[in-house]
């Protein structure tokens, strides 16, 4: 995550949580959970308020929650009642650990150049047949916007980085299972479009 973005969330953590905690993404979670075994192990990667971690835990899943913003980690810990790791995407060292990785509106803060490595790290961290859900603002913009760094995404653009995620000599691949466009669920933001992706680790 770009430093400008981390600084933004550290400075605006409380306001950000107040603006996103009530956002209803239950349909997205259920679509993701359709791939996850009962009581499976989920990484909430860039957990923000820990809204989704809490929902997963209430449904009986094991959850690890991480975020790059130290202030968000502290507030998310209060929401969850358990530790939230302060960690960058590139620092994840897990291997074959998770049934699912939930990256809801988080990887969009990574740069275009970083994204292949980040998805390869996710692939390493997933169990075989595990899935990653990721969402991006829909479009072609990359750069600073309202104090944060964004990499917007289209399906065509994402397909261009798939060869870097799945190199020829890799034992495992990430296979794109689903992609769909949604409108922002937050109040007065319904005109904003999002690209949603689900990829599965396969051999």
N, C-alpha and C positions, 0 to 999 in steps of 0.2 A: 504494500500500500504506500502511495506517495506520502512524504512527510507533511505536505500541506494538508492532506486529507486527515491524517492522524491528529494534527494540531487542531483542525476544525472540530473533530469529534471530542477531543479533550476539552476544548473551550465551550462547546455547545451540547455536552452529553445529556444534561437534564432536559433541555428543550427538544432534543432529538427523540429521546425516549417518550416524552409526552406526545410527540407528534406521530409516533409509529406504534406504540404499544397496543392501541385499539384497532389497528388496521387488520381487517379480516382476510387472511390469506389461507383460510382453512381448506379451500378447494385445492390450492397448490400443495399444501401439506398432504392431503389425502391422495392426490395423484402420485406424489413421491412415495408415500407409505405403502402404496399398492405393490411396490417392488421389495419392500423390507419385511423380513420374517418377524413374526410376533416376538416381542421382547428383544428385538435386534439392537445393535449398537450403532448409534448415530453420532457423527461429528457435526455440530453447528458451527460452521466455519465463517467467522465474522458475525458473531451472534448479536451484536448491537444490544438491544434491551433484554435479550434472552426470552423474548415473547414466544418464539417457536420452540426453544429448548424446554420451556415450561409445558407447552402443549404436548410435546413428545413424551415427556416424563409422566404427565397425567394419563397418557395412553399406555403406559407400561414399558416404554423403551428406555434403554440405557443411553445416556447422553454425555458427551464431552463438549463443553462450550469454550470457544476461544475468540479473542478479538485483539486487534492491534492497539486500540485506544485504551490506555490505562484507566481513564475515567469511566468509560463505558463498562469495562470489566468490573470496576468497583460497584457501580449501580446495578449491573446485571447480577452480580453475586447476591445483592440484597433481594432481588426479585426471585432468584432461584433457590437461595439457601444453600448453595454449594459453591465450590471454588470455580472461578472462570480464569483460564490461562490467558495471560497477556503475551500474544505471539503473532508474528507476521506469517503470512501464507507460506513464504519460502522457508520458514523455520520448522515446518511440520516434518517429523522424522518417523512417524508411524509406518509400519509395514504390515500389510494383510490384516488390518485391525478392525475396520469398520464395514458394517453392512450397507451403510449409506452415509453420504456427505451432503449436508444441506448448506448451500451457499446462496442464500436468498439476498439479492441486492448487495452483495459484498465484493465479488470478484470484479465487478464493474469499476472498482477503484484501482485495480492493477493496470499497468501499462500494457499496450499491445505486445511489446517485446517480452514481457514477463509471463504472459498468459500460457504459452505452451509449456514452460517449466512448471508453472503452478498446476496445470492439469496433469502433468506427468507425476508430480508429487501426490496429487489426489489419487491417481491410478495406483501408485505404489501403496498408499495407505488403505485402499479398499481391499476387502476380501474378493475372491473370484466370484463373479456374478453380482457384486455390490454395485451400487449406482451413485452417481453424483447429480444433484439438481443444482442448476445455476441460472440466475436471471440477470439480464442486462437491460438498460434503457435501449429502446429500439432506435437505431440510426447509425450514422457513420462518423459522428463527432469523437475526437479524442483531444483532451486538454482540460484546462481549469474552467470550472463553471460554478459560480456562486460559492467560491472558497474551497472547493473540493476538486480533485482530479477524477475525470471520468473517461472510461473507454466504452462508448456505445457499441452496439453489435447488431448485425443482421445475420440471418442464416447463411447467406452467401459468404460473408466475411468470416464467420466461424468455420465454415467448411475449408477455407483457405489455410487455417492454422492446424487443422486435424492431422495433416501429414507430419507436422513437427511434434504433435502429441503422440502419434503412433508411428514411430520410426521403424524402418524395415526390419531391423534385427531385434525389436522388442518382443519379449515372450508374450506379453499381454497387450491388448488394445482397449481403447475406450470406444465403444460402438454407440453411435447416436440412435437412441431409441425413440424419442419423441421431441418435437419442437412445436411451440404454439405461441401465439401473440395474445396478450391480455392488456386490459386497460388498468391504470393505477387505481387502487381501491381507496386511497385516501381522499378525504373530502376536498372538493374543488380541483382535484388532479386527474379527473377521469379522461382528459384529452391526451394524457401521456401514455405512450405504448411501451410494453415490455416484451422482450424475447425471452421465452422460457425453454430450457434445455434439460433433458434427462439422458445421461450416458451411462452405459453399463460396462464393467470390466469383464472382458471375455478373453479366452485363449485361442 
